[in-house]
Amino acid sequence: MFIGLISDTHGVFSDEFREFLSPVDEIWHAGDFGGGIDFVHQISAFKPLVGVYGNCDAQEIRFECPLVQLWNCEGAKVLMTHIGGYPGHYPINIAAMLDRHRPDIFVCGHSHILRVMNDPRYGLLALNPGAAGLQGWQVFRTALRFHISEGKVRDMEVFKLPR
C-alpha cells in the first residue's frame, strides 16, 4: 500500500501537494483539516482518506473524523491522533495509549514540525508530517509518502514546499 501523510492543512490543499500525493493509494490526515466538512470531502474525493480531527477543527469535522484512529495496514498496527508529542516527549494520555495498544506506527500532527523517529521504548516508528497548510510559523510546508508491506514502512519520501 502506498500512503500519503499530511496534517495541519488549515483549509489549504494546493496543486503541488495534490501532484505529490497523486500516486498514493490512501491519504492519512493527522488533524487540523480546517475549511469545514466540504474540505474534508474534497480530500476524500481525491483519494481514500483516514483522518482524525485536530484542535482547530469544527464540530462538523469532529462528527465525521474521530479523535483517535487505530487500524491495521498491510500488517502494521497504526495509531493516529492530532496532538501526540514525539519519542521521549509524549503527553501522559498518549503514553498510556501506546502502552495499551502497542502500535507499530504512531502518527500525529499539531506541531507543524516534520519528524520521522524510531522510538525504541515502544518499538514503533513515530511520524509527524509537519504542516501542509499556510497557517502557522513553519518555514516549509511538508508531507510524506511511503509504502507499507508486510508490516514495514519503506521508501519514504519527504515533500517540502516553501511557504
VEXTI-912575 format. One record per residue: residue number from 1; residue in one letter; x negated, y, z of N, C-alpha, C, O, CB in turn. Coordinates in nm, 3 decimals, padded with zeros to 5 digits. Glycine has a CB too. Layout:
BEGIN
[NUM, 'a', [X, Y, Z], [X, Y, Z], [X, Y, Z], [X, Y, Z], [X, Y, Z]]
...
//
This chain:
BEGIN
[1, 'm', [-00.086, -00.118, 00.000], [00.000, 00.000, 00.000], [-00.090, 00.123, 00.000], [-00.189, 00.129, 00.073], [00.097, 00.001, 00.123]]
[2, 'f', [-00.054, 00.219, -00.081], [-00.128, 00.344, -00.093], [-00.047, 00.451, -00.018], [00.068, 00.478, -00.053], [-00.152, 00.384, -00.245]]
[3, 'i', [-00.108, 00.511, 00.084], [-00.040, 00.604, 00.175], [-00.094, 00.745, 00.157], [-00.214, 00.766, 00.143], [-00.057, 00.559, 00.321]]
[4, 'g', [-00.003, 00.842, 00.156], [-00.038, 00.983, 00.165], [00.002, 01.033, 00.302], [00.113, 01.005, 00.348], [00.030, 01.067, 00.052]]
[5, 'l', [-00.086, 01.106, 00.369], [-00.058, 01.152, 00.505], [-00.070, 01.304, 00.511], [-00.174, 01.361, 00.478], [-00.155, 01.087, 00.606]]
[6, 'i', [00.040, 01.368, 00.555], [00.043, 01.513, 00.570], [00.107, 01.548, 00.704], [00.169, 01.464, 00.769], [00.120, 01.580, 00.453]]
[7, 's', [00.090, 01.673, 00.742], [00.151, 01.724, 00.864], [00.156, 01.876, 00.854], [00.089, 01.937, 00.770], [00.073, 01.679, 00.990]]
[8, 'd', [00.235, 01.934, 00.940], [00.238, 02.079, 00.956], [00.249, 02.152, 00.821], [00.171, 02.242, 00.790], [00.112, 02.126, 01.029]]
[9, 't', [00.348, 02.111, 00.744], [00.375, 02.177, 00.615], [00.442, 02.313, 00.637], [00.423, 02.405, 00.558], [00.463, 02.088, 00.526]]
[10, 'h', [00.519, 02.324, 00.740], [00.588, 02.450, 00.773], [00.658, 02.510, 00.651], [00.647, 02.629, 00.623], [00.489, 02.552, 00.830]]
[11, 'g', [00.729, 02.422, 00.578], [00.810, 02.466, 00.464], [00.735, 02.481, 00.332], [00.793, 02.530, 00.235], [00.872, 02.595, 00.497]]
[12, 'v', [00.609, 02.439, 00.327], [00.529, 02.454, 00.204], [00.480, 02.317, 00.158], [00.410, 02.247, 00.231], [00.407, 02.551, 00.227]]
[13, 'f', [00.518, 02.279, 00.036], [00.472, 02.155, -00.026], [00.431, 02.192, -00.168], [00.506, 02.172, -00.264], [00.583, 02.042, -00.024]]
[14, 's', [00.311, 02.246, -00.180], [00.266, 02.307, -00.305], [00.230, 02.204, -00.412], [00.210, 02.086, -00.383], [00.147, 02.397, -00.279]]
[15, 'd', [00.221, 02.251, -00.535], [00.191, 02.165, -00.650], [00.059, 02.091, -00.635], [00.047, 01.976, -00.678], [00.187, 02.248, -00.777]]
[16, 'e', [-00.039, 02.155, -00.573], [-00.169, 02.089, -00.554], [-00.156, 01.965, -00.465], [-00.219, 01.863, -00.490], [-00.271, 02.187, -00.494]]
[17, 'f', [-00.073, 01.975, -00.361], [-00.051, 01.862, -00.272], [00.033, 01.755, -00.342], [00.008, 01.636, -00.325], [00.019, 01.907, -00.143]]
[18, 'r', [00.129, 01.797, -00.421], [00.209, 01.701, -00.500], [00.118, 01.622, -00.594], [00.132, 01.501, -00.608], [00.319, 01.774, -00.581]]
[19, 'e', [00.026, 01.691, -00.658], [-00.065, 01.623, -00.750], [-00.154, 01.523, -00.676], [-00.171, 01.410, -00.721], [-00.152, 01.727, -00.825]]
[20, 'f', [-00.210, 01.564, -00.563], [-00.294, 01.475, -00.483], [-00.215, 01.352, -00.436], [-00.269, 01.241, -00.433], [-00.351, 01.551, -00.361]]
[21, 'l', [-00.089, 01.371, -00.401], [-00.007, 01.264, -00.347], [00.071, 01.187, -00.454], [00.139, 01.090, -00.421], [00.088, 01.319, -00.246]]
[22, 's', [00.063, 01.228, -00.578], [00.143, 01.164, -00.682], [00.116, 01.014, -00.699], [00.211, 00.941, -00.731], [00.119, 01.232, -00.812]]
[23, 'p', [-00.006, 00.963, -00.680], [-00.024, 00.818, -00.697], [00.014, 00.733, -00.576], [00.014, 00.610, -00.587], [-00.166, 00.791, -00.731]]
[24, 'v', [00.046, 00.794, -00.462], [00.071, 00.713, -00.341], [00.207, 00.644, -00.349], [00.296, 00.686, -00.422], [00.064, 00.801, -00.215]]
[25, 'd', [00.219, 00.536, -00.271], [00.345, 00.462, -00.264], [00.441, 00.523, -00.162], [00.563, 00.514, -00.177], [00.319, 00.316, -00.228]]
[26, 'e', [00.385, 00.585, -00.059], [00.465, 00.635, 00.052], [00.394, 00.753, 00.116], [00.271, 00.758, 00.122], [00.491, 00.523, 00.157]]
[27, 'i', [00.472, 00.849, 00.165], [00.417, 00.963, 00.238], [00.456, 00.949, 00.385], [00.571, 00.923, 00.419], [00.468, 01.100, 00.179]]
[28, 'w', [00.355, 00.967, 00.470], [00.379, 00.977, 00.614], [00.363, 01.124, 00.650], [00.265, 01.188, 00.613], [00.281, 00.885, 00.697]]
[29, 'h', [00.460, 01.178, 00.724], [00.457, 01.319, 00.765], [00.460, 01.324, 00.917], [00.556, 01.278, 00.979], [00.577, 01.399, 00.704]]
[30, 'a', [00.354, 01.380, 00.977], [00.339, 01.380, 01.122], [00.397, 01.505, 01.189], [00.344, 01.553, 01.288], [00.193, 01.369, 01.158]]
[31, 'g', [00.506, 01.557, 01.135], [00.583, 01.661, 01.202], [00.551, 01.804, 01.166], [00.452, 01.834, 01.099], [00.565, 01.646, 01.344]]
[32, 'd', [00.640, 01.892, 01.212], [00.646, 02.033, 01.172], [00.664, 02.045, 01.021], [00.582, 02.103, 00.950], [00.519, 02.108, 01.217]]
[33, 'f', [00.775, 01.986, 00.975], [00.814, 01.999, 00.835], [00.839, 02.145, 00.802], [00.786, 02.198, 00.704], [00.940, 01.914, 00.805]]
[34, 'g', [00.920, 02.211, 00.886], [00.965, 02.347, 00.856], [01.060, 02.343, 00.737], [01.078, 02.239, 00.674], [00.844, 02.440, 00.826]]
[35, 'g', [01.119, 02.456, 00.707], [01.202, 02.466, 00.587], [01.338, 02.400, 00.592], [01.411, 02.406, 00.493], [01.129, 02.411, 00.476]]
[36, 'g', [01.375, 02.337, 00.701], [01.507, 02.277, 00.713], [01.516, 02.139, 00.652], [01.420, 02.087, 00.595], [01.608, 02.367, 00.650]]
[37, 'i', [01.635, 02.081, 00.664], [01.656, 01.944, 00.619], [01.642, 01.931, 00.468], [01.602, 01.825, 00.419], [01.794, 01.896, 00.663]]
[38, 'd', [01.675, 02.034, 00.392], [01.658, 02.027, 00.246], [01.511, 02.008, 00.209], [01.479, 01.943, 00.110], [01.713, 02.155, 00.180]]
[39, 'f', [01.422, 02.065, 00.288], [01.279, 02.049, 00.263], [01.237, 01.903, 00.288], [01.158, 01.848, 00.211], [01.197, 02.145, 00.352]]
[40, 'v', [01.288, 01.842, 00.393], [01.260, 01.701, 00.421], [01.309, 01.617, 00.303], [01.239, 01.526, 00.258], [01.328, 01.656, 00.553]]
[41, 'h', [01.429, 01.645, 00.254], [01.486, 01.570, 00.141], [01.407, 01.593, 00.014], [01.398, 01.503, -00.070], [01.631, 01.610, 00.119]]
[42, 'q', [01.350, 01.710, -00.003], [01.266, 01.738, -00.120], [01.143, 01.646, -00.119], [01.107, 01.590, -00.223], [01.220, 01.888, -00.121]]
[43, 'i', [01.081, 01.629, -00.005], [00.965, 01.541, 00.005], [01.007, 01.396, -00.015], [00.939, 01.321, -00.086], [00.894, 01.558, 00.140]]
[44, 's', [01.117, 01.354, 00.048], [01.161, 01.215, 00.037], [01.212, 01.182, -00.104], [01.214, 01.065, -00.142], [01.270, 01.186, 00.139]]
[45, 'a', [01.253, 01.282, -00.180], [01.291, 01.259, -00.321], [01.166, 01.239, -00.408], [01.171, 01.173, -00.511], [01.376, 01.377, -00.375]]
[46, 'f', [01.055, 01.297, -00.365], [00.928, 01.285, -00.437], [00.867, 01.147, -00.415], [00.823, 01.083, -00.510], [00.830, 01.395, -00.391]]
[47, 'k', [00.863, 01.102, -00.290], [00.808, 00.971, -00.252], [00.883, 00.920, -00.129], [00.934, 01.000, -00.051], [00.654, 00.980, -00.224]]
[48, 'p', [00.891, 00.788, -00.111], [00.947, 00.738, 00.014], [00.873, 00.800, 00.133], [00.751, 00.818, 00.130], [00.940, 00.583, 00.020]]
[49, 'l', [00.949, 00.832, 00.237], [00.895, 00.912, 00.348], [00.916, 00.843, 00.482], [01.024, 00.791, 00.510], [00.961, 01.050, 00.350]]
[50, 'v', [00.812, 00.843, 00.563], [00.822, 00.807, 00.705], [00.776, 00.932, 00.780], [00.663, 00.977, 00.761], [00.734, 00.677, 00.742]]
[51, 'g', [00.863, 00.988, 00.864], [00.827, 01.112, 00.932], [00.876, 01.118, 01.074], [00.965, 01.044, 01.116], [00.882, 01.228, 00.856]]
[52, 'v', [00.815, 01.210, 01.147], [00.858, 01.243, 01.283], [00.880, 01.394, 01.289], [00.821, 01.469, 01.212], [00.752, 01.195, 01.390]]
[53, 'y', [00.963, 01.436, 01.381], [00.982, 01.580, 01.394], [00.871, 01.640, 01.480], [00.809, 01.572, 01.562], [01.120, 01.612, 01.455]]
[54, 'g', [00.847, 01.768, 01.457], [00.747, 01.842, 01.534], [00.811, 01.945, 01.623], [00.932, 01.965, 01.619], [00.649, 01.908, 01.441]]
[55, 'n', [00.730, 02.011, 01.703], [00.780, 02.109, 01.799], [00.845, 02.230, 01.733], [00.924, 02.299, 01.797], [00.669, 02.154, 01.887]]
[56, 'c', [00.813, 02.257, 01.607], [00.872, 02.371, 01.536], [00.993, 02.333, 01.451], [01.054, 02.420, 01.388], [00.768, 02.437, 01.449]]
[57, 'd', [01.029, 02.205, 01.447], [01.137, 02.160, 01.359], [01.274, 02.183, 01.420], [01.296, 02.167, 01.540], [01.120, 02.014, 01.326]]
[58, 'a', [01.366, 02.220, 01.332], [01.504, 02.250, 01.372], [01.579, 02.123, 01.410], [01.535, 02.012, 01.380], [01.577, 02.322, 01.260]]
[59, 'q', [01.691, 02.141, 01.477], [01.776, 02.031, 01.522], [01.813, 01.938, 01.408], [01.813, 01.816, 01.426], [01.901, 02.085, 01.589]]
[60, 'e', [01.846, 01.994, 01.292], [01.891, 01.910, 01.180], [01.781, 01.812, 01.136], [01.812, 01.701, 01.093], [01.933, 01.997, 01.061]]
[61, 'i', [01.657, 01.852, 01.147], [01.546, 01.761, 01.114], [01.532, 01.657, 01.224], [01.504, 01.540, 01.196], [01.414, 01.840, 01.097]]
[62, 'r', [01.552, 01.698, 01.348], [01.540, 01.605, 01.462], [01.648, 01.496, 01.459], [01.627, 01.388, 01.514], [01.549, 01.681, 01.592]]
[63, 'f', [01.761, 01.524, 01.396], [01.864, 01.421, 01.381], [01.823, 01.314, 01.280], [01.865, 01.199, 01.291], [01.997, 01.485, 01.338]]
[64, 'e', [01.742, 01.352, 01.184], [01.701, 01.259, 01.078], [01.565, 01.193, 01.103], [01.545, 01.077, 01.068], [01.696, 01.332, 00.946]]
[65, 'c', [01.474, 01.266, 01.164], [01.339, 01.214, 01.192], [01.321, 01.204, 01.343], [01.345, 01.301, 01.414], [01.229, 01.306, 01.128]]
[66, 'p', [01.280, 01.089, 01.392], [01.265, 01.072, 01.537], [01.139, 01.140, 01.591], [01.056, 01.189, 01.514], [01.262, 00.924, 01.572]]
[67, 'l', [01.125, 01.142, 01.722], [01.007, 01.195, 01.788], [00.887, 01.101, 01.769], [00.774, 01.146, 01.755], [01.034, 01.215, 01.939]]
[68, 'v', [00.915, 00.970, 01.768], [00.810, 00.869, 01.756], [00.855, 00.764, 01.654], [00.971, 00.724, 01.650], [00.781, 00.802, 01.894]]
[69, 'q', [00.761, 00.721, 01.571], [00.784, 00.609, 01.481], [00.683, 00.500, 01.515], [00.566, 00.529, 01.539], [00.771, 00.653, 01.330]]
[70, 'l', [00.728, 00.376, 01.518], [00.642, 00.261, 01.541], [00.685, 00.156, 01.440], [00.800, 00.112, 01.440], [00.652, 00.206, 01.690]]
[71, 'w', [00.592, 00.114, 01.352], [00.625, 00.018, 01.248], [00.499, -00.056, 01.203], [00.387, -00.020, 01.239], [00.692, 00.089, 01.128]]
[72, 'n', [00.520, -00.160, 01.124], [00.410, -00.236, 01.066], [00.399, -00.203, 00.918], [00.498, -00.197, 00.846], [00.431, -00.388, 01.087]]
[73, 'c', [00.277, -00.182, 00.875], [00.249, -00.152, 00.734], [00.135, -00.241, 00.689], [00.020, -00.223, 00.730], [00.214, -00.001, 00.713]]
[74, 'e', [00.166, -00.337, 00.605], [00.064, -00.425, 00.547], [-00.027, -00.487, 00.654], [-00.148, -00.495, 00.636], [-00.021, -00.347, 00.447]]
[75, 'g', [00.033, -00.531, 00.762], [-00.042, -00.599, 00.867], [-00.102, -00.508, 00.973], [-00.167, -00.557, 01.066], [-00.149, -00.676, 00.806]]
[76, 'a', [-00.081, -00.377, 00.962], [-00.130, -00.282, 01.062], [-00.012, -00.225, 01.140], [00.088, -00.185, 01.081], [-00.212, -00.166, 00.995]]
[77, 'k', [-00.023, -00.223, 01.272], [00.079, -00.159, 01.355], [00.046, -00.010, 01.362], [-00.065, 00.028, 01.399], [00.086, -00.223, 01.499]]
[78, 'v', [00.145, 00.073, 01.327], [00.127, 00.218, 01.320], [00.217, 00.286, 01.422], [00.335, 00.253, 01.434], [00.157, 00.271, 01.177]]
[79, 'l', [00.161, 00.380, 01.496], [00.235, 00.463, 01.590], [00.214, 00.608, 01.549], [00.100, 00.653, 01.535], [00.191, 00.439, 01.739]]
[80, 'm', [00.324, 00.681, 01.529], [00.314, 00.820, 01.485], [00.404, 00.909, 01.570], [00.519, 00.876, 01.599], [00.351, 00.834, 01.335]]
[81, 't', [00.348, 01.023, 01.609], [00.423, 01.129, 01.677], [00.356, 01.261, 01.641], [00.246, 01.260, 01.585], [00.427, 01.106, 01.834]]
[82, 'h', [00.418, 01.372, 01.673], [00.361, 01.500, 01.632], [00.246, 01.545, 01.723], [00.134, 01.567, 01.677], [00.470, 01.607, 01.630]]
[83, 'i', [00.274, 01.559, 01.852], [00.173, 01.606, 01.946], [00.110, 01.485, 02.013], [00.174, 01.419, 02.095], [00.235, 01.704, 02.052]]
[84, 'g', [-00.016, 01.456, 01.978], [-00.075, 01.333, 02.026], [-00.215, 01.342, 02.081], [-00.262, 01.249, 02.145], [-00.075, 01.236, 01.921]]
[85, 'g', [-00.283, 01.452, 02.057], [-00.420, 01.463, 02.102], [-00.514, 01.381, 02.015], [-00.486, 01.356, 01.897], [-00.432, 01.418, 02.246]]
[86, 'y', [-00.625, 01.338, 02.072], [-00.724, 01.260, 01.998], [-00.806, 01.180, 02.099], [-00.798, 01.205, 02.219], [-00.817, 01.353, 01.911]]
[87, 'p', [-00.885, 01.084, 02.050], [-00.955, 00.995, 02.143], [-01.030, 01.071, 02.253], [-01.105, 01.165, 02.227], [-01.053, 00.908, 02.067]]
[88, 'g', [-01.005, 01.027, 02.376], [-01.064, 01.091, 02.493], [-00.986, 01.211, 02.541], [-01.016, 01.266, 02.647], [-01.204, 01.133, 02.463]]
[89, 'h', [-00.885, 01.254, 02.465], [-00.806, 01.374, 02.499], [-00.658, 01.353, 02.467], [-00.593, 01.440, 02.409], [-00.859, 01.497, 02.421]]
[90, 'y', [-00.605, 01.238, 02.506], [-00.463, 01.212, 02.486], [-00.384, 01.264, 02.604], [-00.427, 01.250, 02.718], [-00.436, 01.061, 02.465]]
[91, 'p', [-00.267, 01.326, 02.580], [-00.177, 01.356, 02.692], [-00.138, 01.224, 02.760], [-00.142, 01.118, 02.697], [-00.049, 01.435, 02.643]]
[92, 'i', [-00.101, 01.230, 02.885], [-00.072, 01.109, 02.962], [00.040, 01.026, 02.900], [00.035, 00.903, 02.903], [-00.035, 01.146, 03.105]]
[93, 'n', [00.141, 01.092, 02.843], [00.251, 01.016, 02.782], [00.204, 00.941, 02.658], [00.254, 00.832, 02.630], [00.367, 01.110, 02.745]]
[94, 'i', [00.110, 00.997, 02.584], [00.056, 00.930, 02.466], [-00.032, 00.813, 02.508], [-00.023, 00.705, 02.449], [-00.024, 01.030, 02.378]]
[95, 'a', [-00.116, 00.833, 02.608], [-00.200, 00.723, 02.658], [-00.112, 00.606, 02.703], [-00.147, 00.490, 02.680], [-00.289, 00.772, 02.775]]
[96, 'a', [00.000, 00.636, 02.767], [00.092, 00.530, 02.810], [00.151, 00.457, 02.690], [00.165, 00.334, 02.692], [00.204, 00.588, 02.897]]
[97, 'm', [00.187, 00.531, 02.585], [00.239, 00.466, 02.463], [00.134, 00.379, 02.397], [00.163, 00.269, 02.351], [00.289, 00.573, 02.364]]
[98, 'l', [00.010, 00.428, 02.393], [-00.098, 00.350, 02.333], [-00.123, 00.222, 02.413], [-00.146, 00.116, 02.355], [-00.228, 00.433, 02.324]]
[99, 'd', [-00.118, 00.232, 02.545], [-00.132, 00.113, 02.631], [-00.019, 00.014, 02.606], [-00.043, -00.107, 02.596], [-00.133, 00.155, 02.780]]
[100, 'r', [00.102, 00.064, 02.595], [00.219, -00.022, 02.581], [00.226, -00.088, 02.443], [00.255, -00.207, 02.433], [00.346, 00.058, 02.606]]
[101, 'h', [00.200, -00.011, 02.337], [00.223, -00.061, 02.200], [00.098, -00.114, 02.130], [00.109, -00.194, 02.037], [00.282, 00.048, 02.117]]
[102, 'r', [-00.020, -00.072, 02.173], [-00.147, -00.118, 02.115], [-00.146, -00.111, 01.961], [-00.163, -00.214, 01.895], [-00.176, -00.262, 02.160]]
[103, 'p', [-00.127, 00.008, 01.904], [-00.128, 00.019, 01.758], [-00.269, 00.004, 01.701], [-00.369, 00.021, 01.771], [-00.069, 00.154, 01.715]]
[104, 'd', [-00.273, -00.029, 01.574], [-00.400, -00.031, 01.500], [-00.433, 00.109, 01.448], [-00.550, 00.147, 01.435], [-00.393, -00.132, 01.383]]
[105, 'i', [-00.326, 00.185, 01.418], [-00.340, 00.320, 01.364], [-00.252, 00.413, 01.447], [-00.134, 00.384, 01.467], [-00.301, 00.327, 01.212]]
[106, 'f', [-00.309, 00.523, 01.494], [-00.233, 00.625, 01.566], [-00.239, 00.752, 01.483], [-00.347, 00.802, 01.451], [-00.289, 00.647, 01.711]]
[107, 'v', [-00.122, 00.805, 01.449], [-00.111, 00.924, 01.365], [-00.043, 01.036, 01.442], [00.059, 01.015, 01.507], [-00.034, 00.893, 01.236]]
[108, 'c', [-00.101, 01.156, 01.434], [-00.036, 01.273, 01.491], [-00.073, 01.396, 01.408], [-00.155, 01.388, 01.316], [-00.076, 01.293, 01.641]]
[109, 'g', [-00.014, 01.507, 01.441], [-00.042, 01.634, 01.375], [-00.063, 01.741, 01.480], [-00.137, 01.721, 01.576], [00.072, 01.674, 01.279]]
[110, 'h', [00.003, 01.854, 01.462], [00.013, 01.963, 01.558], [-00.109, 02.054, 01.567], [-00.093, 02.176, 01.568], [00.040, 01.906, 01.691]]
[111, 's', [-00.228, 02.001, 01.573], [-00.347, 02.083, 01.598], [-00.392, 02.163, 01.476], [-00.468, 02.259, 01.489], [-00.460, 01.996, 01.644]]
[112, 'h', [-00.347, 02.123, 01.356], [-00.392, 02.180, 01.230], [-00.540, 02.149, 01.204], [-00.601, 02.208, 01.116], [-00.371, 02.332, 01.230]]
[113, 'i', [-00.596, 02.055, 01.280], [-00.737, 02.017, 01.266], [-00.743, 01.876, 01.208], [-00.692, 01.782, 01.269], [-00.813, 02.025, 01.403]]
[114, 'l', [-00.806, 01.860, 01.093], [-00.825, 01.730, 01.032], [-00.918, 01.646, 01.119], [-01.030, 01.688, 01.151], [-00.882, 01.745, 00.888]]
[115, 'r', [-00.871, 01.527, 01.158], [-00.954, 01.436, 01.239], [-00.928, 01.294, 01.194], [-00.813, 01.252, 01.179], [-00.925, 01.452, 01.391]]
[116, 'v', [-01.036, 01.220, 01.173], [-01.031, 01.077, 01.147], [-01.133, 01.016, 01.244], [-01.253, 01.033, 01.227], [-01.063, 01.041, 00.995]]
[117, 'm', [-01.084, 00.944, 01.345], [-01.172, 00.898, 01.452], [-01.138, 00.755, 01.493], [-01.021, 00.719, 01.506], [-01.162, 00.990, 01.574]]
[118, 'n', [-01.240, 00.676, 01.512], [-01.220, 00.545, 01.575], [-01.211, 00.567, 01.726], [-01.286, 00.647, 01.783], [-01.336, 00.445, 01.539]]
[119, 'd', [-01.120, 00.496, 01.788], [-01.107, 00.502, 01.933], [-01.138, 00.363, 01.990], [-01.053, 00.274, 01.988], [-00.964, 00.549, 01.975]]
[120, 'p', [-01.261, 00.346, 02.040], [-01.299, 00.214, 02.092], [-01.221, 00.173, 02.217], [-01.203, 00.055, 02.243], [-01.446, 00.212, 02.123]]
[121, 'r', [-01.175, 00.271, 02.294], [-01.100, 00.238, 02.416], [-00.971, 00.162, 02.384], [-00.939, 00.062, 02.448], [-01.067, 00.365, 02.495]]
[122, 'y', [-00.899, 00.211, 02.282], [-00.772, 00.148, 02.245], [-00.785, 00.059, 02.121], [-00.689, -00.006, 02.081], [-00.667, 00.254, 02.220]]
[123, 'g', [-00.903, 00.057, 02.061], [-00.925, -00.026, 01.943], [-00.840, 00.016, 01.825], [-00.782, -00.069, 01.756], [-00.897, -00.168, 01.975]]
[124, 'l', [-00.832, 00.146, 01.801], [-00.747, 00.198, 01.694], [-00.819, 00.303, 01.611], [-00.926, 00.352, 01.648], [-00.619, 00.257, 01.752]]
[125, 'l', [-00.759, 00.335, 01.499], [-00.802, 00.445, 01.415], [-00.705, 00.560, 01.439], [-00.585, 00.545, 01.416], [-00.808, 00.404, 01.263]]
[126, 'a', [-00.755, 00.675, 01.484], [-00.673, 00.793, 01.510], [-00.682, 00.886, 01.390], [-00.791, 00.924, 01.347], [-00.718, 00.866, 01.642]]
[127, 'l', [-00.566, 00.923, 01.336], [-00.561, 01.009, 01.217], [-00.478, 01.133, 01.243], [-00.365, 01.125, 01.292], [-00.504, 00.932, 01.098]]
[128, 'n', [-00.533, 01.247, 01.210], [-00.460, 01.373, 01.207], [-00.497, 01.438, 01.075], [-00.613, 01.473, 01.053], [-00.494, 01.468, 01.332]]
[129, 'p', [-00.399, 01.455, 00.984], [-00.431, 01.507, 00.851], [-00.454, 01.658, 00.847], [-00.478, 01.712, 00.739], [-00.322, 01.473, 00.758]]
[130, 'g', [-00.449, 01.726, 00.960], [-00.461, 01.871, 00.959], [-00.329, 01.933, 00.914], [-00.223, 01.874, 00.935], [-00.577, 01.916, 00.867]]
[131, 'a', [-00.334, 02.049, 00.854], [-00.214, 02.120, 00.813], [-00.209, 02.136, 00.661], [-00.306, 02.181, 00.600], [-00.207, 02.258, 00.881]]
[132, 'a', [-00.096, 02.098, 00.602], [-00.076, 02.115, 00.458], [-00.012, 02.249, 00.426], [-00.013, 02.292, 00.310], [00.010, 02.002, 00.403]]
[133, 'g', [00.043, 02.316, 00.526], [00.112, 02.443, 00.503], [00.025, 02.564, 00.524], [-00.096, 02.553, 00.548], [00.231, 02.452, 00.593]]
[134, 'l', [00.086, 02.680, 00.514], [00.015, 02.807, 00.523], [00.017, 02.866, 00.664], [-00.068, 02.949, 00.697], [00.076, 02.906, 00.427]]
[135, 'q', [00.112, 02.825, 00.747], [00.125, 02.881, 00.881], [00.013, 02.829, 00.970], [-00.021, 02.711, 00.966], [00.261, 02.847, 00.942]]
[136, 'g', [-00.045, 02.916, 01.050], [-00.149, 02.875, 01.144], [-00.280, 02.944, 01.115], [-00.289, 03.033, 01.030], [-00.168, 02.726, 01.139]]
[137, 'w', [-00.380, 02.902, 01.186], [-00.510, 02.969, 01.180], [-00.612, 02.893, 01.095], [-00.723, 02.943, 01.074], [-00.565, 02.986, 01.319]]
[138, 'q', [-00.577, 02.774, 01.046], [-00.674, 02.691, 00.975], [-00.726, 02.762, 00.849], [-00.655, 02.837, 00.782], [-00.610, 02.558, 00.937]]
[139, 'v', [-00.853, 02.736, 00.819], [-00.918, 02.794, 00.701], [-00.881, 02.715, 00.576], [-00.866, 02.773, 00.468], [-01.071, 02.796, 00.720]]
[140, 'f', [-00.867, 02.582, 00.591], [-00.832, 02.495, 00.480], [-00.702, 02.423, 00.507], [-00.669, 02.391, 00.621], [-00.944, 02.394, 00.453]]
[141, 'r', [-00.627, 02.399, 00.401], [-00.509, 02.313, 00.405], [-00.556, 02.173, 00.366], [-00.632, 02.158, 00.269], [-00.393, 02.366, 00.311]]
[142, 't', [-00.513, 02.072, 00.439], [-00.569, 01.939, 00.418], [-00.461, 01.829, 00.417], [-00.350, 01.848, 00.466], [-00.670, 01.909, 00.527]]
[143, 'a', [-00.498, 01.717, 00.358], [-00.416, 01.596, 00.355], [-00.509, 01.477, 00.339], [-00.626, 01.492, 00.304], [-00.310, 01.601, 00.238]]
[144, 'l', [-00.456, 01.359, 00.366], [-00.532, 01.235, 00.350], [-00.453, 01.140, 00.260], [-00.331, 01.147, 00.251], [-00.561, 01.169, 00.488]]
[145, 'r', [-00.527, 01.052, 00.194], [-00.465, 00.938, 00.130], [-00.560, 00.819, 00.143], [-00.682, 00.834, 00.144], [-00.431, 00.967, -00.021]]
[146, 'f', [-00.500, 00.701, 00.154], [-00.578, 00.581, 00.180], [-00.495, 00.458, 00.148], [-00.372, 00.465, 00.134], [-00.628, 00.577, 00.327]]
[147, 'h', [-00.563, 00.346, 00.137], [-00.497, 00.218, 00.116], [-00.495, 00.142, 00.247], [-00.586, 00.153, 00.329], [-00.569, 00.136, 00.005]]
[148, 'i', [-00.389, 00.065, 00.267], [-00.381, -00.030, 00.377], [-00.355, -00.167, 00.317], [-00.259, -00.185, 00.242], [-00.270, 00.011, 00.481]]
[149, 's', [-00.439, -00.263, 00.351], [-00.416, -00.401, 00.313], [-00.477, -00.491, 00.418], [-00.582, -00.463, 00.475], [-00.475, -00.432, 00.172]]
[150, 'e', [-00.407, -00.601, 00.444], [-00.450, -00.698, 00.544], [-00.485, -00.631, 00.677], [-00.582, -00.670, 00.744], [-00.570, -00.777, 00.492]]
[151, 'g', [-00.406, -00.531, 00.714], [-00.423, -00.464, 00.842], [-00.536, -00.363, 00.850], [-00.562, -00.310, 00.957], [-00.442, -00.564, 00.945]]
[152, 'k', [-00.602, -00.337, 00.741], [-00.718, -00.247, 00.740], [-00.696, -00.126, 00.649], [-00.635, -00.136, 00.542], [-00.842, -00.323, 00.694]]
[153, 'v', [-00.747, -00.012, 00.696], [-00.748, 00.111, 00.616], [-00.875, 00.112, 00.534], [-00.984, 00.082, 00.585], [-00.737, 00.239, 00.707]]
[154, 'r', [-00.862, 00.146, 00.407], [-00.981, 00.154, 00.321], [-00.963, 00.265, 00.219], [-00.851, 00.312, 00.194], [-01.008, 00.018, 00.250]]
[155, 'd', [-01.075, 00.305, 00.160], [-01.078, 00.404, 00.050], [-01.008, 00.535, 00.088], [-00.927, 00.587, 00.010], [-01.011, 00.345, -00.075]]
[156, 'm', [-01.039, 00.588, 00.206], [-00.975, 00.713, 00.249], [-01.034, 00.831, 00.173], [-01.155, 00.841, 00.153], [-00.992, 00.734, 00.400]]
[157, 'e', [-00.943, 00.921, 00.131], [-00.981, 01.043, 00.062], [-00.923, 01.163, 00.136], [-00.811, 01.157, 00.188], [-00.934, 01.040, -00.086]]
[158, 'v', [-00.998, 01.272, 00.139], [-00.954, 01.397, 00.200], [-00.928, 01.497, 00.089], [-01.008, 01.512, -00.003], [-01.061, 01.452, 00.301]]
[159, 'f', [-00.813, 01.566, 00.098], [-00.782, 01.676, 00.008], [-00.797, 01.805, 00.088], [-00.744, 01.816, 00.198], [-00.638, 01.662, -00.054]]
[160, 'k', [-00.868, 01.901, 00.033], [-00.894, 02.025, 00.104], [-00.870, 02.140, 00.006], [-00.926, 02.144, -00.103], [-01.039, 02.029, 00.162]]
[161, 'l', [-00.787, 02.232, 00.048], [-00.749, 02.346, -00.035], [-00.763, 02.474, 00.048], [-00.707, 02.481, 00.158], [-00.604, 02.330, -00.089]]
[162, 'p', [-00.835, 02.574, 00.000], [-00.843, 02.699, 00.076], [-00.705, 02.759, 00.097], [-00.618, 02.750, 00.010], [-00.934, 02.799, 00.006]]
[163, 'r', [-00.686, 02.821, 00.213], [-00.559, 02.890, 00.239], [-00.552, 03.008, 00.153], [-00.454, 03.083, 00.158], [-00.543, 02.929, 00.386]]
//
